[in-house]
Amino acid sequence: MAAQTTKPKPKPGTKKTATSAKGTTPAKGTAGKRTVTSAKGKTKGKPTTKVVKPDTSLAKNSQNKTTIDVSSTALVDTTKKVAAATPVNFVRPLDGFYKKTDVQNATPTPYPNLREADALFSKTIWQEIDLREKMNQYMLSPQSRLIDVIMDAIAAGELTAYDPTPTKDDPGGDKFSAVLTPAQAKARMADSVMVDKVDKATGDKIGAEMKAGEFNPDSVVRFRIKEYWLFDKQRSIFEPRIIGIAPMIKLKVGGVDLDYQPAFWLYMPEARQVLATKEVAMRHNDATSLTYDQVFLKRIFHSYIVKESNEKDERIKDYAQGIDRLYEAEKIKKSLMDWEINLWQY
């Protein structure tokens, strides 16, 4: 009788595998597990089976990584960001450590009352303020530019602009006889150019018109003031009082620059109400709280005389040229000072 061969019992924890002539083939239910056999698929002595567990760490890591990436991607907000609107009850923070209320609530100091019988002497003087001079450069400061203060007040209806065009009743155009609308005042401040009107049929010049451009506040570098030098015998005081102020513009006619001309006039007693609440940017001290009304009242500016009242209504440039115009202006100023000095006896 042939000897019966008994198959070795598998060790606990192992699974059966089917072997073929060429190698081993995993049985059903053992997918993903490998067995190691000899090259011919047979083992010497007792047949052994070595089971190797598959490495699932990479799969777990990759699975976890994928899960993290998906969750992190889901948290990204790709919607368009919209800036938060300013709340209705927004209160602007205080720029500084104290609130400047003196300037905001300021009122102009009224002139002392002057009777006609007390005006012993009166002289009308026209002066020009050049903002390019060092003493007057604070009027060009972007923080509180004088022309911006005037134009904003005219646009808001707080000031009235008067036409400087000469008429029969107003040869100088500075007696506040004609009123300008805010739009007309703004149009006069624009960089205007005088353009000739030509007849299309004949080609002859039939007139000229003014074309306005954009307004540049930096182009206003001169102001003209009209003032009265008065001697009040009741108070024995000789003082100047400004009655009008006008920004100066330079016109162009046929490509030629003309002299500076007033754009419009402002009545100074009316303008003081606005100028008293506009602070001036001073060079040395930010706490001065000096207003434009105080600047003109205390004469904190430099100017030169361009005209005095006379029977011919002439300006200085009508009879003096070059450096002689400055000499004539100083001569007029000295004559005013001498008149006051000659009133007193020592």
Order of alpha helices (4+ residues) and beta strands (2+ residues): beta-beta-alpha-beta-alpha-beta-beta-alpha-beta-beta-beta-beta-beta-beta-alpha-alpha-beta-alpha
